[in-house]
Structures are given as C-alpha cells and as structure tokens.
Amino acid sequence: MAGPATTALGIELGGLAPDFTLRDQFGQDTTLSSYRGVKAVALVFYPFAFSGVCTGEMNAFRTRLDEFLTFDTEVLAISCDPVYALRAFSDADGLNFPLLSDFWPHGEVARAYGVFDERGGSAERSSYVIDRAGRLSWAVHHPKPAARSADELLEALRYASA
C-alpha cells in the first residue's frame, strides 16, 4: 500500500476523526460516530455535484460499490452542495450510496477536516480513511482537476477494516 501522509492538511493521523451529522440526498441524518466499533469508513470530499471530474469519480464508486460497501466498510461522499442538488445528482447518475450535504453551516465539516477552500466555497478533493476505532488512518489530497484513485482508496479502506 502506498504510504499515507503523516498529516491530513493540519489533522494529525492517528487521532479520532472529527465527528459530524450530515443529511444525505434523501434527507436522512448520517452520523460518523455511529460506525465506530462497526465499520471502517472512507470519507470522500469532492468539490461539486455535476462537475466533470466529480461525476466521473462518483460513477467509478457506483460501479465498484460492492467492493467499497461491505459488512466491514462504508463510503461517505461529502460536498458543500445542498441536499436537493445531491438528490438530483444521485437520481441522474444512479448513485446509490450516501452523498452528504455540508451546505449549512456552509463547509463546517470540510473545515473540521482542514479541506475547505474558502476562496472557492467548496471542499477540496480529499479522501480520508477512518478505522473501526474511529481514528484517522490514511489521507490523500488531490488538486481539484485531478481525479483520485479508487484503487488506492479501496486498498487503504481494506487495510483499515482488517
């Protein structure tokens, strides 16, 4: 597995992941700490629903969803788009995994993870893996125009769930 960063844009790896509750594209609350002791979680921050690179990434996750969502793992995708935009995005592309809205307070969760772009008003393209104990075990950050590697994220997620 590729070596993880030692910090996650200001968040020290190995510490407890900042907890949050966000609404998904169906208006249901998702709380990160509810997975503690149960599943490893991949947090996938992405800038904008319907944008080219983000759409490609989310479709790649959908295509390989059986690999990402198991009894031991979960994937949560987070953007600063409103719930209604995420529902339209989900419906348009058949995205059947949680798309979480960090719309209001705008970017609060992205800020907690050190990945909010103040100038652009969106999340950076960043991924975190949280182990079953709720600790940040891996992180990678990409420039907005560059897609992340689903293979690399899946490998880190599997490692954290072992």
C-alpha positions in Angstrom: 0.0 0.0 0.0 1.2 3.5 -0.8 2.5 5.3 2.3 -0.1 7.6 3.9 0.6 11.2 4.6 1.6 11.9 8.2 -0.8 14.8 8.5 -4.1 15.5 6.8 -3.9 19.2 5.9 -3.4 20.1 9.6 -5.2 17.0 11.1 -2.7 14.6 12.7 -3.3 11.0 11.5 -3.9 8.5 14.3 -6.3 10.8 16.3 -10.0 10.5 16.5 -11.8 11.7 13.4 -13.9 14.8 14.0 -17.5 13.6 14.4 -20.4 15.1 12.4 -24.0 14.5 11.5 -25.0 15.5 7.9 -28.0 14.9 5.8 -27.8 12.6 2.8 -29.5 13.0 -0.6 -32.7 11.6 0.9 -32.8 13.9 3.9 -31.7 11.2 6.3 -29.1 12.0 9.0 -25.8 10.2 8.9 -23.5 10.4 12.0 -19.9 9.4 11.6 -19.5 8.1 15.1 -22.4 5.6 14.5 -19.8 3.5 12.6 -17.3 3.4 15.4 -16.6 -0.2 16.5 -18.6 -1.5 13.5 -17.0 -0.4 10.2 -14.1 1.4 8.6 -15.2 4.4 6.7 -13.9 6.2 3.6 -14.7 9.9 3.7 -14.6 11.2 0.1 -14.7 15.0 -0.1 -15.5 16.3 -3.5 -15.9 19.9 -4.8 -19.2 20.0 -6.8 -22.1 17.7 -7.8 -22.5 17.5 -11.6 -18.9 18.7 -12.3 -16.9 16.6 -14.8 -14.2 15.1 -12.5 -16.6 14.6 -9.6 -19.2 12.9 -11.7 -16.6 10.6 -13.1 -15.3 9.7 -9.6 -18.8 9.1 -8.2 -19.7 6.9 -11.1 -16.5 4.9 -10.5 -17.5 4.4 -6.9 -21.0 3.3 -8.0 -19.6 0.8 -10.5 -17.4 -0.7 -7.8 -19.8 -0.2 -4.9 -19.8 -3.9 -4.0 -16.1 -3.6 -3.2 -16.5 -0.4 -1.2 -19.6 -1.3 0.8 -19.2 -4.5 2.8 -20.1 -5.7 6.3 -16.8 -4.1 7.4 -16.6 -0.9 5.3 -18.6 2.1 4.3 -18.1 5.1 1.9 -19.5 8.5 2.6 -19.2 11.2 -0.1 -19.3 14.8 1.2 -19.7 18.1 -0.7 -21.0 21.5 0.1 -23.9 21.2 -2.2 -27.5 21.5 -0.8 -29.4 18.2 -0.2 -31.7 18.9 -3.2 -28.8 19.2 -5.6 -27.4 15.9 -4.2 -30.7 14.2 -4.8 -30.8 15.4 -8.4 -27.1 14.3 -8.8 -27.9 10.9 -7.3 -31.0 10.4 -9.4 -29.3 11.5 -12.6 -26.3 9.1 -12.2 -27.9 6.3 -10.2 -25.6 7.0 -7.2 -26.9 4.6 -4.5 -24.5 5.4 -1.7 -24.6 8.3 0.8 -24.0 11.7 -0.7 -23.8 14.0 2.4 -24.5 17.7 2.3 -22.1 20.0 4.1 -24.1 23.0 2.9 -25.1 24.6 6.2 -23.3 25.8 8.2 -21.5 26.0 4.9 -18.4 23.8 4.8 -18.3 23.2 8.6 -17.3 19.5 8.2 -14.8 20.3 5.5 -13.3 22.9 7.7 -13.1 20.5 10.6 -11.1 18.2 8.3 -8.9 21.0 7.0 -10.2 20.7 3.4 -12.5 23.7 2.9 -11.5 26.0 0.1 -12.5 29.4 1.5 -12.0 31.1 -1.8 -14.0 28.7 -3.9 -16.6 27.9 -1.2 -16.2 24.1 -1.7 -14.5 21.1 -0.3 -11.1 20.2 -1.7 -10.7 16.8 -3.5 -9.6 14.8 -0.4 -10.0 11.3 0.9 -9.7 10.0 4.5 -10.0 6.5 5.8 -11.2 6.1 9.4 -10.6 2.7 11.1 -13.2 0.9 13.1 -11.9 2.6 16.3 -12.8 6.0 14.8 -9.2 7.0 14.2 -7.9 8.7 11.0 -5.6 6.1 9.5 -5.0 7.4 6.0 -5.4 10.5 3.9 -4.7 11.8 0.4 -5.4 15.1 -1.3 -5.6 15.9 -5.0 -5.8 19.1 -6.9 -9.4 19.8 -8.0 -8.8 19.0 -11.7 -7.2 15.6 -10.8 -9.3 12.5 -10.1 -8.4 10.3 -7.1 -7.6 6.7 -7.5 -10.4 4.4 -6.5 -7.9 1.5 -6.3 -5.7 3.4 -3.8 -8.7 4.4 -1.6 -10.1 0.9 -1.7 -6.7 -0.6 -0.6 -6.5 1.9 2.3 -10.1 1.1 3.3 -9.5 -2.6 3.3 -6.3 -2.2 5.4 -8.2 -0.1 8.0 -11.0 -2.7 8.2 -8.6 -5.6 8.8 
